[in-house]
């Protein structure tokens, strides 16, 4: 049971990391902000990026909040999945 839950949690974290990466890549290309995919990426990732962005010092034209959020997600993923595997 815990192995199945660990796999599901791991999948959710991986999907979240892909969303953050996709949003970062799309921001480099300069797509239409009214595009539904762009709006979906923005709406699902901004609640996680905005608080981190507010706490980081200004870095000029570079936004490193996606990198920080992905690192946090990787750490949380490893801790939670490791804990679930140890319980099972």
C-alpha positions as CSV (number, residue, x, y, z in Angstrom):
1,X,0.0,0.0,0.0
2,X,2.7,2.5,0.9
3,X,4.7,1.6,-2.2
4,X,1.7,2.6,-4.4
5,X,1.2,5.8,-2.4
6,X,5.0,6.6,-2.8
7,X,4.8,6.0,-6.5
8,X,1.8,8.4,-6.8
9,X,3.5,11.1,-4.7
10,X,6.6,10.8,-6.8
11,X,4.6,11.1,-10.0
12,X,2.8,14.2,-8.7
13,X,6.1,15.8,-7.8
14,X,7.6,15.0,-11.2
15,X,4.6,16.5,-13.0
16,X,4.9,19.6,-10.9
17,X,8.6,19.9,-11.8
18,X,7.8,19.5,-15.5
19,X,5.2,22.3,-15.2
20,X,7.8,24.6,-13.6
21,X,10.3,23.7,-16.3
22,X,7.7,24.2,-19.1
23,X,6.8,27.6,-17.7
24,X,10.4,28.7,-17.6
25,X,11.1,27.5,-21.1
26,X,7.9,29.2,-22.4
27,X,8.9,32.5,-20.8
28,X,12.2,32.5,-22.7
29,X,10.4,32.1,-26.0
30,X,8.0,35.0,-25.5
31,X,4.6,33.4,-26.3
32,X,1.2,34.9,-26.4
33,X,0.1,35.5,-22.7
34,X,-3.5,34.9,-23.8
35,X,-2.8,31.4,-25.0
36,X,-4.7,28.9,-22.9
37,X,-1.7,26.6,-22.3
38,X,0.4,29.6,-21.1
39,X,-2.4,30.7,-18.8
40,X,-2.7,27.2,-17.4
41,X,1.0,27.0,-16.7
42,X,1.0,30.5,-15.1
43,X,-2.1,29.8,-13.0
44,X,-0.8,26.4,-11.7
45,X,2.8,27.5,-10.9
46,X,2.5,31.1,-9.8
47,X,1.1,30.3,-6.3
48,X,4.4,28.4,-5.7
49,X,6.8,30.9,-7.5
50,X,5.4,34.2,-6.2
51,X,6.2,33.6,-2.5
52,X,9.7,32.5,-3.3
53,X,10.2,35.4,-5.7
54,X,9.2,37.9,-3.0
55,X,11.8,36.4,-0.6
56,X,14.7,36.3,-3.0
57,X,17.0,39.3,-3.5
58,X,16.8,41.1,-6.9
59,X,19.0,39.4,-9.5
60,X,18.6,41.8,-12.3
61,X,16.8,40.3,-15.3
62,X,17.1,36.7,-14.1
63,X,14.3,35.1,-12.1
64,X,15.8,32.2,-10.1
65,X,12.6,31.4,-8.3
66,X,11.8,28.4,-10.6
67,X,15.2,26.9,-9.7
68,X,14.6,27.4,-6.0
69,X,11.1,25.8,-6.3
70,X,12.4,22.8,-8.2
71,X,15.2,22.2,-5.7
72,X,12.6,22.4,-2.8
73,X,10.3,20.0,-4.7
74,X,13.1,17.6,-5.3
75,X,14.1,17.6,-1.6
76,X,10.5,17.2,-0.5
77,X,9.9,14.4,-3.1
78,X,13.0,12.5,-1.8
79,X,12.0,12.9,1.9
80,X,8.3,12.0,1.5
81,X,8.9,9.1,-0.9
82,X,11.7,7.8,1.2
83,X,9.6,7.9,4.3
84,X,6.7,6.2,2.5
85,X,9.0,3.4,1.3
86,X,10.4,2.9,4.8
87,X,6.9,2.5,6.2
88,X,6.0,-0.1,3.6
